[in-house]
Amino acid sequence: MTIMYFVQGFRQKGRKLEPDAPQAAKSAEAAIATAERLSPSRSGVWAYWANIDVETDTYDDPQVLLRIGTLPQGLGE
């Protein structure tokens, strides 16, 4: 298992939140810094980590590092 860090932003499109593609980060600190940098231009953004088994391409449930703004209901809760 490998720990990987990600950041994902969301843009408001009418009544829907459209997700950006998740961006990989090198560390928890880098993911948080990227989320904070993106937050002024997004409706919401979250940084998270997950254990990933690269051999079987399986992911554990994501664990939240930071949540900012409006995010889809239930995301990272």
Secondary structure, 3 states (H helix, E strand, C coil): CEEEEEEEEEEEECCEEEECCCEEECCHHHHHHHHHHHHHHCCEEEEEEEEEECCCCEECCCEEEEEEECCCCCCCC
